[in-house]
Amino acid sequence: MYEQLVSIEKISNKKFHYFSINYELFPNPAQNEVNVRSLMSEEIITLRISDAAGKLLIKNELLINLYLGKLELNLMNGIYFVEIINKDNKHEYKKLIISNY
């Protein structure tokens, strides 16, 4: 799907490098729900959504079925960071913008 280098530096100052992108969030900006597209047709992933200060706001398991999962959100306008963890404990990080205008 996408082949690029992603580098994320977490609060612990550890750097993570990933060479493939397995997940896509859309729409982004989102309002009250976000879809997750996966390269896997079926899987269960864990989503951890944090605010800009690093505070964990949502931790949820999400079922991906036919390459797609949907998560309903109740977040204020702003920028959030989404950590996606698959069954192999691989982590991927995304930025999510919430705009309820």
MMTF fields as JSON, N, C-alpha, C and O atoms, coordinates in Angstrom:
{
  "mmtfVersion": "1.0.0",
  "mmtfProducer": "UNKNOWN",
  "numBonds": 403,
  "numAtoms": 404,
  "numGroups": 101,
  "numChains": 1,
  "numModels": 1,
  "chainsPerModel": [1],
  "groupsPerChain": [101],
  "chainIdList": ["A"],
  "bondAtomList": [4, 2, 8, 6, 12, 10, 16, 14, 20, 18, 24, 22, 28, 26, 32, 30, 36, 34, 40, 38, 44, 42, 48, 46, 52, 50, 56, 54, 60, 58, 64, 62, 68, 66, 72, 70, 76, 74, 80, 78, 84, 82, 88, 86, 92, 90, 96, 94, 100, 98, 104, 102, 108, 106, 112, 110, 116, 114, 120, 118, 124, 122, 128, 126, 132, 130, 136, 134, 140, 138, 144, 142, 148, 146, 152, 150, 156, 154, 160, 158, 164, 162, 168, 166, 172, 170, 176, 174, 180, 178, 184, 182, 188, 186, 192, 190, 196, 194, 200, 198, 204, 202, 208, 206, 212, 210, 216, 214, 220, 218, 224, 222, 228, 226, 232, 230, 236, 234, 240, 238, 244, 242, 248, 246, 252, 250, 256, 254, 260, 258, 264, 262, 268, 266, 272, 270, 276, 274, 280, 278, 284, 282, 288, 286, 292, 290, 296, 294, 300, 298, 304, 302, 308, 306, 312, 310, 316, 314, 320, 318, 324, 322, 328, 326, 332, 330, 336, 334, 340, 338, 344, 342, 348, 346, 352, 350, 356, 354, 360, 358, 364, 362, 368, 366, 372, 370, 376, 374, 380, 378, 384, 382, 388, 386, 392, 390, 396, 394, 400, 398],
  "bondOrderList": [1, 1, 1, 1, 1, 1, 1, 1, 1, 1, 1, 1, 1, 1, 1, 1, 1, 1, 1, 1, 1, 1, 1, 1, 1, 1, 1, 1, 1, 1, 1, 1, 1, 1, 1, 1, 1, 1, 1, 1, 1, 1, 1, 1, 1, 1, 1, 1, 1, 1, 1, 1, 1, 1, 1, 1, 1, 1, 1, 1, 1, 1, 1, 1, 1, 1, 1, 1, 1, 1, 1, 1, 1, 1, 1, 1, 1, 1, 1, 1, 1, 1, 1, 1, 1, 1, 1, 1, 1, 1, 1, 1, 1, 1, 1, 1, 1, 1, 1, 1],
  "groupList": [{"groupName": "MET", "atomNameList": ["N", "CA", "C", "O"], "elementList": ["N", "C", "C", "O"], "formalChargeList": [0, 0, 0, 0], "bondAtomList": [1, 0, 2, 1, 3, 2], "bondOrderList": [1, 1, 2], "singleLetterCode": "M", "chemCompType": "L-PEPTIDE LINKING"}, {"groupName": "TYR", "atomNameList": ["N", "CA", "C", "O"], "elementList": ["N", "C", "C", "O"], "formalChargeList": [0, 0, 0, 0], "bondAtomList": [1, 0, 2, 1, 3, 2], "bondOrderList": [1, 1, 2], "singleLetterCode": "Y", "chemCompType": "L-PEPTIDE LINKING"}, {"groupName": "GLU", "atomNameList": ["N", "CA", "C", "O"], "elementList": ["N", "C", "C", "O"], "formalChargeList": [0, 0, 0, 0], "bondAtomList": [1, 0, 2, 1, 3, 2], "bondOrderList": [1, 1, 2], "singleLetterCode": "E", "chemCompType": "L-PEPTIDE LINKING"}, {"groupName": "GLN", "atomNameList": ["N", "CA", "C", "O"], "elementList": ["N", "C", "C", "O"], "formalChargeList": [0, 0, 0, 0], "bondAtomList": [1, 0, 2, 1, 3, 2], "bondOrderList": [1, 1, 2], "singleLetterCode": "Q", "chemCompType": "L-PEPTIDE LINKING"}, {"groupName": "LEU", "atomNameList": ["N", "CA", "C", "O"], "elementList": ["N", "C", "C", "O"], "formalChargeList": [0, 0, 0, 0], "bondAtomList": [1, 0, 2, 1, 3, 2], "bondOrderList": [1, 1, 2], "singleLetterCode": "L", "chemCompType": "L-PEPTIDE LINKING"}, {"groupName": "VAL", "atomNameList": ["N", "CA", "C", "O"], "elementList": ["N", "C", "C", "O"], "formalChargeList": [0, 0, 0, 0], "bondAtomList": [1, 0, 2, 1, 3, 2], "bondOrderList": [1, 1, 2], "singleLetterCode": "V", "chemCompType": "L-PEPTIDE LINKING"}, {"groupName": "SER", "atomNameList": ["N", "CA", "C", "O"], "elementList": ["N", "C", "C", "O"], "formalChargeList": [0, 0, 0, 0], "bondAtomList": [1, 0, 2, 1, 3, 2], "bondOrderList": [1, 1, 2], "singleLetterCode": "S", "chemCompType": "L-PEPTIDE LINKING"}, {"groupName": "ILE", "atomNameList": ["N", "CA", "C", "O"], "elementList": ["N", "C", "C", "O"], "formalChargeList": [0, 0, 0, 0], "bondAtomList": [1, 0, 2, 1, 3, 2], "bondOrderList": [1, 1, 2], "singleLetterCode": "I", "chemCompType": "L-PEPTIDE LINKING"}, {"groupName": "LYS", "atomNameList": ["N", "CA", "C", "O"], "elementList": ["N", "C", "C", "O"], "formalChargeList": [0, 0, 0, 0], "bondAtomList": [1, 0, 2, 1, 3, 2], "bondOrderList": [1, 1, 2], "singleLetterCode": "K", "chemCompType": "L-PEPTIDE LINKING"}, {"groupName": "ASN", "atomNameList": ["N", "CA", "C", "O"], "elementList": ["N", "C", "C", "O"], "formalChargeList": [0, 0, 0, 0], "bondAtomList": [1, 0, 2, 1, 3, 2], "bondOrderList": [1, 1, 2], "singleLetterCode": "N", "chemCompType": "L-PEPTIDE LINKING"}, {"groupName": "PHE", "atomNameList": ["N", "CA", "C", "O"], "elementList": ["N", "C", "C", "O"], "formalChargeList": [0, 0, 0, 0], "bondAtomList": [1, 0, 2, 1, 3, 2], "bondOrderList": [1, 1, 2], "singleLetterCode": "F", "chemCompType": "L-PEPTIDE LINKING"}, {"groupName": "HIS", "atomNameList": ["N", "CA", "C", "O"], "elementList": ["N", "C", "C", "O"], "formalChargeList": [0, 0, 0, 0], "bondAtomList": [1, 0, 2, 1, 3, 2], "bondOrderList": [1, 1, 2], "singleLetterCode": "H", "chemCompType": "L-PEPTIDE LINKING"}, {"groupName": "PRO", "atomNameList": ["N", "CA", "C", "O"], "elementList": ["N", "C", "C", "O"], "formalChargeList": [0, 0, 0, 0], "bondAtomList": [1, 0, 2, 1, 3, 2], "bondOrderList": [1, 1, 2], "singleLetterCode": "P", "chemCompType": "L-PEPTIDE LINKING"}, {"groupName": "ALA", "atomNameList": ["N", "CA", "C", "O"], "elementList": ["N", "C", "C", "O"], "formalChargeList": [0, 0, 0, 0], "bondAtomList": [1, 0, 2, 1, 3, 2], "bondOrderList": [1, 1, 2], "singleLetterCode": "A", "chemCompType": "L-PEPTIDE LINKING"}, {"groupName": "ARG", "atomNameList": ["N", "CA", "C", "O"], "elementList": ["N", "C", "C", "O"], "formalChargeList": [0, 0, 0, 0], "bondAtomList": [1, 0, 2, 1, 3, 2], "bondOrderList": [1, 1, 2], "singleLetterCode": "R", "chemCompType": "L-PEPTIDE LINKING"}, {"groupName": "THR", "atomNameList": ["N", "CA", "C", "O"], "elementList": ["N", "C", "C", "O"], "formalChargeList": [0, 0, 0, 0], "bondAtomList": [1, 0, 2, 1, 3, 2], "bondOrderList": [1, 1, 2], "singleLetterCode": "T", "chemCompType": "L-PEPTIDE LINKING"}, {"groupName": "ASP", "atomNameList": ["N", "CA", "C", "O"], "elementList": ["N", "C", "C", "O"], "formalChargeList": [0, 0, 0, 0], "bondAtomList": [1, 0, 2, 1, 3, 2], "bondOrderList": [1, 1, 2], "singleLetterCode": "D", "chemCompType": "L-PEPTIDE LINKING"}, {"groupName": "GLY", "atomNameList": ["N", "CA", "C", "O"], "elementList": ["N", "C", "C", "O"], "formalChargeList": [0, 0, 0, 0], "bondAtomList": [1, 0, 2, 1, 3, 2], "bondOrderList": [1, 1, 2], "singleLetterCode": "G", "chemCompType": "PEPTIDE LINKING"}],
  "groupTypeList": [0, 1, 2, 3, 4, 5, 6, 7, 2, 8, 7, 6, 9, 8, 8, 10, 11, 1, 10, 6, 7, 9, 1, 2, 4, 10, 12, 9, 12, 13, 3, 9, 2, 5, 9, 5, 14, 6, 4, 0, 6, 2, 2, 7, 7, 15, 4, 14, 7, 6, 16, 13, 13, 17, 8, 4, 4, 7, 8, 9, 2, 4, 4, 7, 9, 4, 1, 4, 17, 8, 4, 2, 4, 9, 4, 0, 9, 17, 7, 1, 10, 5, 2, 7, 7, 9, 8, 16, 9, 8, 11, 2, 1, 8, 8, 4, 7, 7, 6, 9, 1],
  "groupIdList": [1, 2, 3, 4, 5, 6, 7, 8, 9, 10, 11, 12, 13, 14, 15, 16, 17, 18, 19, 20, 21, 22, 23, 24, 25, 26, 27, 28, 29, 30, 31, 32, 33, 34, 35, 36, 37, 38, 39, 40, 41, 42, 43, 44, 45, 46, 47, 48, 49, 50, 51, 52, 53, 54, 55, 56, 57, 58, 59, 60, 61, 62, 63, 64, 65, 66, 67, 68, 69, 70, 71, 72, 73, 74, 75, 76, 77, 78, 79, 80, 81, 82, 83, 84, 85, 86, 87, 88, 89, 90, 91, 92, 93, 94, 95, 96, 97, 98, 99, 100, 101],
  "secStructList": [7, 5, 7, 7, 7, 3, 3, 3, 3, 7, 6, 6, 7, 7, 3, 3, 3, 3, 1, 7, 5, 7, 3, 3, 3, 3, 1, 1, 1, 5, 1, 1, 3, 3, 3, 3, 3, 3, 1, 1, 1, 3, 3, 3, 3, 3, 3, 3, 3, 3, 7, 6, 6, 7, 7, 3, 3, 3, 3, 3, 3, 3, 3, 3, 3, 6, 6, 3, 3, 3, 3, 3, 7, 7, 7, 7, 1, 3, 3, 3, 3, 3, 3, 3, 3, 7, 6, 6, 7, 7, 3, 3, 3, 3, 3, 3, 3, 3, 7, 7, 7],
  "xCoordList": [0.835, 0.0, 0.883, 0.932, 1.58, 2.501, 3.852, 3.936, 4.899, 6.242, 7.065, 7.473, 7.31, 8.074, 8.651, 8.237, 9.6, 10.21, 9.472, 9.274, 9.068, 8.394, 9.249, 9.634, 9.551, 10.338, 9.535, 9.106, 9.333, 8.568, 9.453, 10.069, 9.518, 10.25, 9.245, 8.518, 9.2, 8.261, 8.834, 9.99, 8.023, 8.411, 9.65, 10.449, 9.815, 10.958, 12.247, 13.297, 12.181, 13.315, 13.835, 14.95, 13.057, 13.421, 12.894, 11.805, 13.665, 13.229, 12.809, 13.476, 11.702, 11.204, 11.174, 10.727, 11.641, 11.62, 10.808, 11.004, 9.914, 9.104, 9.192, 9.125, 9.341, 9.54, 8.285, 8.293, 7.236, 5.992, 4.841, 4.856, 3.863, 2.673, 1.555, 1.191, 1.016, -0.006, -1.407, -2.385, -1.518, -2.811, -2.994, -2.036, -4.23, -4.593, -5.811, -6.76, -5.792, -6.943, -7.655, -7.024, -8.967, -9.739, -11.164, -11.621, -11.887, -11.384, -10.458, -10.552, -9.588, -8.66, -8.403, -7.613, -9.028, -9.696, -11.004, -11.708, -11.287, -12.487, -13.398, -13.003, -14.636, -15.568, -15.869, -15.174, -16.878, -17.279, -16.934, -17.27, -16.275, -15.821, -14.644, -14.461, -13.857, -12.719, -12.693, -12.998, -12.327, -12.166, -10.691, -9.829, -10.416, -9.051, -9.014, -9.725, -8.179, -7.981, -6.691, -5.667, -6.754, -5.616, -5.233, -6.046, -4.001, -3.588, -4.066, -4.061, -4.482, -4.997, -6.518, -7.182, -7.062, -8.513, -9.255, -10.358, -8.662, -9.279, -8.196, -7.197, -8.401, -7.491, -8.116, -9.076, -7.562, -7.941, -6.72, -5.628, -6.918, -5.832, -6.202, -7.372, -5.198, -5.418, -5.106, -4.065, -6.009, -5.817, -5.643, -6.431, -4.615, -4.369, -4.32, -3.453, -5.243, -5.319, -4.921, -5.49, -3.915, -3.387, -3.52, -3.555, -3.595, -3.628, -2.206, -1.245, -2.077, -0.766, 0.171, 1.389, -0.371, 0.444, 0.888, 1.657, 0.406, 0.774, -0.17, 0.081, -1.261, -2.227, -3.065, -3.656, -3.112, -3.897, -5.382, -5.839, -6.127, -7.559, -8.421, -9.474, -7.982, -8.772, -7.834, -6.782, -8.22, -7.559, -8.67, -9.533, -8.643, -9.756, -9.255, -8.325, -9.865, -9.616, -10.587, -11.747, -10.121, -10.928, -10.827, -9.731, -11.967, -12.012, -11.921, -12.724, -10.938, -10.819, -11.494, -11.123, -12.491, -13.212, -13.294, -13.726, -12.885, -12.828, -11.994, -12.381, -10.837, -9.833, -10.228, -9.512, -11.339, -11.835, -12.393, -13.054, -12.122, -12.708, -13.166, -12.615, -14.166, -14.719, -14.738, -15.165, -14.268, -14.237, -14.992, -14.686, -15.99, -16.724, -15.935, -15.381, -15.891, -15.095, -15.961, -16.996, -15.539, -16.172, -15.044, -14.804, -14.363, -13.204, -13.45, -14.205, -12.807, -12.884, -11.986, -11.114, -12.203, -11.364, -9.907, -9.593, -9.024, -7.606, -6.824, -7.348, -5.554, -4.649, -4.395, -4.119, -4.49, -4.308, -3.318, -3.088, -2.743, -1.795, -2.357, -2.775, -2.358, -2.942, -1.821, -1.038, -1.755, -0.825, -1.649, -2.638, -1.23, -1.921, -0.99, 0.167, -1.514, -0.715, -1.411, -2.593, -0.684, -1.289, -0.962, -0.299, -1.427, -1.272, 0.187, 0.526, 1.057, 2.479, 3.234, 4.464, 2.477, 3.02, 3.853, 4.791, 3.512, 4.137, 3.334, 2.104, 4.032, 3.405, 3.513, 4.532, 2.454, 2.446, 1.785, 0.846, 2.258, 1.796, 1.214, 1.756, 0.109, -0.586, -0.997, -1.194, -1.123, -1.679, -3.135, -3.455, -4.013, -5.446, -5.893, -5.61, -6.587, -7.139, -8.644, -9.325, -9.155, -10.599, -11.06, -10.54, -12.048, -12.602, -14.106, -14.602, -14.837, -16.293, -16.974, -18.004, -16.425, -17.019, -17.888, -18.479],
  "yCoordList": [-1.175, 0.0, 1.241, 1.94, 1.545, 2.666, 2.122, 1.251, 2.629, 2.198, 3.444, 4.144, 3.727, 4.899, 4.692, 3.787, 5.524, 5.462, 6.406, 7.58, 5.886, 6.695, 6.657, 5.577, 7.8, 7.873, 8.631, 9.759, 8.019, 8.624, 8.653, 7.646, 9.791, 9.889, 10.045, 11.037, 9.074, 9.091, 9.9, 10.322, 10.104, 10.874, 10.273, 11.0, 8.966, 8.31, 8.539, 8.015, 9.322, 9.631, 8.433, 8.479, 7.368, 6.247, 6.524, 7.074, 6.145, 6.327, 4.991, 3.978, 4.992, 3.799, 4.073, 5.139, 3.131, 3.268, 2.13, 0.967, 2.462, 1.463, 1.725, 2.876, 0.677, 0.829, 0.564, 0.733, 0.165, -0.006, 0.541, 0.505, 1.036, 1.583, 0.571, 0.261, 0.061, -0.97, -0.454, -1.162, 0.777, 1.302, 2.726, 3.489, 3.063, 4.409, 4.85, 4.083, 6.079, 6.66, 7.61, 8.441, 7.481, 8.425, 8.488, 7.507, 9.563, 10.837, 11.461, 11.168, 12.301, 12.997, 14.366, 14.475, 15.41, 15.567, 14.765, 14.545, 14.346, 13.569, 14.37, 15.396, 13.877, 14.502, 13.534, 13.55, 12.7, 11.814, 10.347, 9.493, 10.049, 8.68, 8.691, 9.621, 7.633, 7.476, 6.028, 5.108, 5.842, 4.516, 4.158, 5.018, 2.878, 2.373, 1.356, 0.351, 1.628, 0.691, -0.066, 0.523, -1.392, -2.267, -3.032, -3.199, -3.489, -4.388, -5.816, -6.652, -6.087, -7.413, -7.414, -6.451, -8.489, -8.53, -8.688, -8.164, -9.402, -9.576, -9.591, -10.301, -8.811, -8.807, -7.982, -7.243, -8.12, -7.272, -6.438, -6.967, -5.13, -4.221, -3.446, -3.356, -2.898, -2.026, -0.6, -0.34, 0.313, 1.725, 2.456, 2.275, 3.277, 4.13, 5.561, 5.905, 6.39, 7.777, 8.684, 8.628, 9.534, 10.458, 11.886, 12.144, 12.817, 14.229, 14.737, 13.979, 16.027, 16.614, 16.588, 16.624, 16.526, 16.461, 15.04, 14.831, 14.056, 12.667, 11.915, 10.752, 12.549, 11.895, 10.9, 11.258, 9.649, 8.613, 8.878, 8.923, 9.051, 9.346, 8.139, 7.943, 7.329, 6.178, 5.001, 5.138, 3.857, 2.592, 1.623, 1.326, 1.128, 0.335, -0.755, -0.537, -1.925, -2.949, -2.723, -2.375, -2.916, -2.676, -3.873, -4.338, -4.368, -5.475, -4.921, -4.079, -5.399, -5.092, -6.238, -7.399, -5.905, -6.907, -6.401, -5.274, -7.228, -6.831, -5.563, -4.631, -5.556, -4.488, -3.185, -2.193, -3.15, -1.89, -2.047, -3.039, -1.06, -0.976, 0.445, 1.384, 0.616, 1.943, 2.168, 1.303, 3.346, 3.699, 5.002, 6.01, 4.974, 6.195, 6.966, 6.388, 8.284, 9.147, 10.196, 10.595, 10.634, 11.749, 12.643, 12.744, 13.287, 14.098, 15.555, 15.855, 16.447, 17.873, 18.173, 17.376, 19.31, 19.731, 19.771, 20.238, 19.279, 19.318, 18.276, 17.597, 18.168, 17.198, 16.09, 16.347, 14.857, 13.674, 12.738, 12.816, 11.864, 10.892, 9.497, 9.16, 8.699, 7.361, 6.343, 6.367, 5.457, 4.336, 3.095, 2.782, 2.406, 1.195, 0.023, 0.017, -0.968, -2.134, -3.377, -3.593, -4.193, -5.404, -6.617, -6.489, -7.779, -8.999, -9.415, -10.143, -8.957, -9.263, -8.223, -8.213, -7.35, -6.283, -5.281, -4.685, -5.102, -4.07, -2.79, -2.817, -1.679, -0.388, 0.513, 0.542, 1.236, 2.247, 3.491, 3.384, 4.663, 5.916, 6.813, 6.918, 7.456, 8.353, 9.62, 9.612, 10.699, 11.944, 12.015, 11.748, 12.375, 12.494, 13.88, 14.355, 14.527, 15.871, 15.74, 15.14, 16.301, 16.341, 17.766, 18.715, 17.902, 19.215, 19.083, 18.558, 19.553, 19.437, 20.718, 21.105, 21.368, 22.607, 22.299, 23.207],
  "zCoordList": [0.0, 0.0, 0.0, -1.012, 1.09, 1.155, 1.574, 2.44, 0.969, 1.335, 1.624, 0.697, 2.887, 3.26, 4.646, 5.371, 5.012, 6.33, 7.262, 6.947, 8.406, 9.41, 10.658, 11.106, 11.224, 12.443, 13.485, 13.245, 14.632, 15.721, 16.958, 17.308, 17.612, 18.863, 19.988, 20.042, 20.882, 21.984, 23.146, 23.115, 24.149, 25.325, 25.988, 26.578, 25.897, 26.515, 25.728, 26.1, 24.634, 23.77, 22.989, 22.47, 22.893, 22.043, 20.652, 20.485, 19.665, 18.287, 17.713, 17.921, 16.989, 16.334, 14.84, 14.417, 14.039, 12.586, 11.991, 12.344, 11.107, 10.442, 8.949, 8.519, 8.155, 6.729, 5.924, 4.704, 6.555, 5.812, 6.629, 7.86, 5.939, 6.568, 6.356, 5.221, 7.453, 7.359, 7.644, 7.405, 8.155, 8.554, 8.053, 7.931, 7.771, 7.348, 8.142, 8.302, 8.638, 9.335, 8.387, 7.735, 8.316, 7.497, 8.01, 8.597, 7.832, 7.317, 8.351, 9.543, 7.895, 8.773, 8.181, 7.243, 8.678, 9.963, 10.058, 9.072, 11.284, 11.579, 12.498, 13.052, 12.648, 13.579, 14.714, 15.73, 14.568, 15.666, 15.427, 16.247, 14.324, 14.085, 13.122, 12.335, 13.21, 12.309, 11.834, 12.591, 10.582, 10.004, 9.987, 9.808, 10.175, 10.096, 8.963, 8.992, 7.967, 6.859, 7.113, 7.458, 6.938, 7.202, 5.946, 5.037, 5.903, 4.827, 5.08, 4.176, 6.33, 6.69, 6.546, 6.931, 5.995, 5.805, 7.13, 7.285, 8.083, 9.399, 10.464, 10.341, 11.497, 12.641, 13.757, 13.54, 14.939, 16.063, 16.41, 16.616, 16.47, 16.806, 18.069, 18.438, 18.713, 19.856, 19.421, 18.818, 19.728, 19.448, 20.764, 21.692, 20.843, 22.006, 21.488, 20.685, 21.945, 21.487, 22.635, 23.725, 22.36, 23.359, 22.869, 21.666, 23.819, 23.443, 23.234, 23.364, 22.907, 22.606, 23.802, 23.627, 25.017, 26.224, 26.551, 27.49, 25.777, 26.012, 26.922, 27.237, 27.359, 28.241, 27.436, 26.417, 27.902, 27.245, 27.477, 28.619, 26.395, 26.486, 26.155, 26.761, 25.198, 24.748, 24.532, 23.908, 25.05, 24.731, 24.382, 25.209, 23.142, 22.646, 21.722, 20.945, 21.802, 20.794, 19.647, 19.869, 18.436, 17.255, 16.334, 16.022, 15.902, 14.955, 13.544, 13.142, 12.8, 11.377, 10.642, 10.81, 9.824, 9.041, 7.607, 7.363, 6.671, 5.26, 5.09, 4.386, 5.757, 5.662, 6.341, 6.205, 7.067, 7.592, 9.003, 9.312, 9.855, 11.184, 11.43, 10.854, 12.278, 12.554, 14.062, 14.827, 14.476, 15.889, 16.083, 15.446, 16.976, 17.306, 18.347, 19.282, 18.171, 19.028, 19.698, 19.163, 20.857, 21.544, 22.056, 23.259, 21.112, 21.438, 21.066, 20.142, 21.793, 21.482, 20.277, 19.933, 19.65, 18.54, 18.985, 20.08, 18.125, 18.451, 17.684, 16.801, 18.043, 17.435, 18.441, 19.613, 17.967, 18.803, 18.129, 16.922, 18.92, 18.41, 18.654, 19.761, 17.598, 17.638, 17.523, 16.574, 18.492, 18.452, 18.096, 18.759, 17.055, 16.609, 16.888, 16.469, 17.602, 17.983, 17.441, 17.708, 16.681, 16.135, 17.005, 18.034, 16.591, 17.394, 17.551, 18.484, 16.644, 16.727, 17.557, 17.59, 18.225, 19.065, 18.262, 18.791, 17.006, 16.173, 16.347, 16.374, 16.465, 16.741, 15.521, 14.83, 15.279, 14.226, 14.798, 15.588, 14.414, 14.993, 13.914, 12.813, 14.245, 13.317, 14.049, 15.264, 13.304, 13.832, 13.396, 12.238, 14.32, 14.039, 14.417, 15.516, 13.514, 13.77, 13.945, 13.113, 15.022, 15.248, 15.001, 15.589, 14.118, 13.772, 13.648, 12.651, 14.647, 14.681, 14.21, 14.761, 13.216, 12.691, 11.503, 10.918]
}
